[in-house]
Structures are given as C-alpha cells and as structure tokens.
Amino acid sequence: QVQLVESGGGLVQAGGSLRLSCAASGRTFNSRVMGWFRQAPGKEREFVAAISWSGGSIVYADSVKGRFTISRDNAKNTVHLQMNSLRPEDTADYYCAAAALRAVVPRQAYEYDYWGQGTQVTVSS
C-alpha cells in the first residue's frame, strides 16, 4: 500500500515558478515509478511527467518539456515537480501517482495504482 500527499500548489503569475512535492508512505516507494498528472476544469486528466525508481529514466509531456523537471529522493520518499516559465494553460489540479516497477515508464493514467488527492495550481496572465 502506498499513500501519497501532494503539496506546493498555489497562485502564480505567468512566467513564474512553483515546486510541487509528493510525500509517499509505504515500504515499496523505492521500487515504484512515480508520475505527475494534471486535470484542468472540464478536461481529461493528462500526463505531465514520470520518473523510474532509480531516476535513470524520465519522460515528459511535450507541453512541459524544457520547463518542468521531475526528481525523486528515495531516502525521503518524496518526488518533486519543479515548474518554471509557467503559463495560464498550466492551470490545473496536479496529482502525484505511483505505478508498479516496469521496464518502460508509463504515461497512461490507468497504469498507475495509487493516487494523491491533488494540489491546485493557478497561473494568472
């Protein structure tokens, strides 16, 4: 069992930065792929970024590549999403998710077994 709690959301102006954190509990954190998804009002949940258990494999959605950075600290059971050059279209609820260890870092929400409750990010223009 893995429990996930996100933090770090808030209101920021376009061009600004935020750092989201996800604190995980459970013995299997180190063996899990960790991902971030987001869901804007009236839209489907979409993939943002994911990182393998070792940090050696990282994938990003094209819309955030070059602006967002995902990282993890297995000693502290945390995963972070550094978001720079934020745009109004980044406004959404951001969710941390955990998937079972696998060879390819997944991008689909259905491949993730555990989810946090989300943290809201609002980017004003």
N, C-alpha and C positions, 0 to 999 in steps of 0.2 A: 504494500500500500504506500502511495506517495501523496502527500498533501502539499499544495502549492499556494503561496500567498504573494501577490504582486504588490509593489509599492512604487512611488516615484512619479505618478502621473500628475497632471495639473494643467494650468493655462499658461501658454507661452505665445509670444508674438512670432510671426513668420520670420524665418531666419535664425531663430533661437535654438536652444538645445535642451534636452531632457535626458535623464538617465533612469531607465526603469530597472527595478530589481525584482527577482523572484526567489523567495526563500523556500526551500524544499525540506520536507521531513520524510524520513523513511530510509531504510538501510540500503535500498537499491539505487539511490540517486546516481552514484558514480557509474553505474552500468547503463544509464538511460540517455537516449538522445533528448535534448531539450530544445524546445521551439517557442517562437513567439508568433501569435496570430493577432489580427485586429478585425474589428467589425464596426463599420460606420452605420449610423442610423439608416434603416431602410435597405441595407446592403447585406450580402452574404459575408460570412467570416472568411478572411483571406490570409494566406500565408505571408509572413514577413521575413523570418529568418530561423535557422536551426543550426545546432552545433552537436557534433558527436561527443561521446563520453570522454574522449581524450582531448577534444578541442582541435584535432587534426583535420577534421572535415567540417566545413562551414558552407552553408548555402544561403543566398538572399533572394528575395523577390526583386525583379528588375526595377520596380518602382522605388526601392530604397537602397539599391546598390550604390556604394560610394558615399552614402550619407549616414547609414546606420551601421553599427558594429555590435555583434553579439559576442559575449565572452562568458566563461564559467570559472568558478572556483570550487573545485570538488572538495577541498578541505573545509570549506564553509557551507557547502550545499547550496550555493547560490548561482544564479545565472543573471546576466545583465544585458540590457539593450541600450547602448549609447546612441542617441538620436540627435544628429546635427542637421543644420540647414533645414529645419522643419518647415513644412508647407501647410496651408489650410487643408489640403486634401489628405494630410496625415491624421486629421482629426478622427478619432475612433476610440472605442474601448479596446484595450490591449490585454491579451490573455497569454499567460505562460502555460506551456503544456509539456508533458513528458511521454516519451514513447519507449517501448522496449528496444533493447540493443538490436541493431540490424546492420547489414553491410552498407546500405545506402541510406543517407539521411533523408527522411521522408518530408514531403511538402504538403501532403494531404491531411486534412483535419481528422479524417476517420482512422488514420494510423496512429493517433495519439490516444493514450489510455487515460491520462489524468489531466485535469484542467484546474487552473485557478479561477477565482471569481472575477478577475479583471480589474484594470485600473484605467481611469478615463484620461485621455489626452485631448486637449483642445488647443488648436493653433489658430490664432486670430490673424486676420490680414491687415 
